[in-house]
Structure formats: structure tokens, C-alpha cells
Amino acid sequence: MKTSLIIDDRVYEDAKKESASTGRSLSEIISQWSALGRDLWKKQKGKSIPFKAISLGEQKVDLSSRKEWMESLDDDRT
């Protein structure tokens, strides 16, 4: 099937590299990756996907105060 999609730039760049290194078409690469993702999604359906928590740094705005974080968004200095 021929279609148009909007995909993440990183996925596209990785697929281009894979295509160049394997000699397979970009369409073949994206189709294979999509099928693998679909199969993983079906296996994980209904299960939580484990993730590793990482620190995003210190909190700079009190998110419990809507007024404060809205003002912070309007402030071009931060």
C-alpha cells in the first residue's frame, strides 16, 4: 500500500542509515520496523511497559501554583 506518513525525524534518519548500509529500500526498512513494533505492541497490550526513572534536574517552578507557572511561561528571561 502506498501512503504518506509523518514520522519522527530521528526514525527517518536511522532508517536512511539502515537503508544505505543494507541496500534495502527505505520503504522495506520502515515496513519491517513497523511490523516489529506492532508485534511488540500486541504482546504488551494490557501490560505496563517498564521504564527507568531519570532525574530531570531541580524544579524551577512550583507546578502546584498555576499562576506561578503561567507567569514563568510568559517570562522570556527564563
Secondary structure, 3 states (H helix, E strand, C coil): CCCCCCCCHHHHHHHHHHHHHHCCCHHHHHHHHHHHHHHHHHHHCCCCCCCCCCCCCCCCCCCCCHHHHHHHHHCCCC
